[in-house]
Amino acid sequence: MMEPTQGDGVRCLDAEGGVLSDALREGRADAALVEAFGLAWAEALGADERGVWASVSVSGVWLRLRRIPPGTFAMGAPGRERSAVTISRGFWLGDTPVTQAMWRVVMGDDPSNAHEDVRPVEQVTWEECVDFGVRLSELVPALRWRLPTEAEWEHACRAGAQEDWLGAAGLDEVAWHAANAEARTHPVGLKAPNRWGLFDMLGNVQELCVDKVDRGPTGLSAPPRMAVDPVQEVGALRVCRGGSWYDSEARVRAGARTSQAPHHRSYGVGLRVAADAT
């Protein structure tokens, strides 16, 4: 394994766990990870140049999570008002959108328009996504599964960068969008990941967040300006992030925001699951 370098996922996580870099160098990663990050629940685990990962299986379907470290970032789209937001605690986030296979073993159905186990589930409502977290928490009770907040999502998407396209890579390298997706979703994980090992944060399907929002004459209401762990709890609509296979490049960006009603379904909207240790 390569030596961790300043600014990568391992170094960021070492500030949280305090032992990770030394453990990797000394070849005792598993024990160190279990101790530092409370990974007794993991069925597989490891670390690489992008950070720590851990996996669980549900009825034979694997779900890999990435550790997202705490941190402060400038939230919002370039060219508009941005605010410094702090995520005070590390959390776990699926390294891909939830697949149709995982949705089916948890929920017992597959509402997707384009069926394939390894594609992201779509045509799911916000209400169903909240229920997905509840049911998954019953199946894997060592973790509390949920939708990420809008701030957590953007923090994870940017992965320490300010660029709206996940760093120096061109958009086509990291995202399926209107110009390259051929009017359909694609199997998850085919594009390049971001700095923290997350695939498809942009494009393929938009990802629902827990936050509520309203739409006015000038567009969506602004995200809350709280400096630490913001979440918006009032609004008739629900926030979607990341853009989808049918969106233009302007909407497939880390700072772009859209919304839908909590009972609405769309061919281009799915979810990515977050988790906290119980």
Sequence and secondary structure as in RCSB ss.txt:
>XXXX:A:sequence
MMEPTQGDGVRCLDAEGGVLSDALREGRADAALVEAFGLAWAEALGADERGVWASVSVSGVWLRLRRIPPGTFAM
GAPGRERSAVTISRGFWLGDTPVTQAMWRVVMGDDPSNAHEDVRPVEQVTWEECVDFGVRLSELVPALRWRLPTE
AEWEHACRAGAQEDWLGAAGLDEVAWHAANAEARTHPVGLKAPNRWGLFDMLGNVQELCVDKVDRGPTGLSAPPR
MAVDPVQEVGALRVCRGGSWYDSEARVRAGARTSQAPHHRSYGVGLRVAADAT
>XXXX:A:secstr
     TTSHHHHHHHHHSSHHHHHHHT HHHHHHHHHT TT SEEEEETTEEEEEEEETTEEEEEEEE  EEEEE
S TTS  EEEEE S EEEESS  BHHHHHHHHS    SS  TTSB  S  HHHHHHHHHHHHHHSTTEEEE   H
HHHHHHHHTT   TTSSSS HHHH B TTTS SS   TT S   TTS   SSBSSEEEEEEEE EETTEE     
 SBS      SEEEEES  TTS GGGSSTT EEEE TT   TTEE   EEEE 
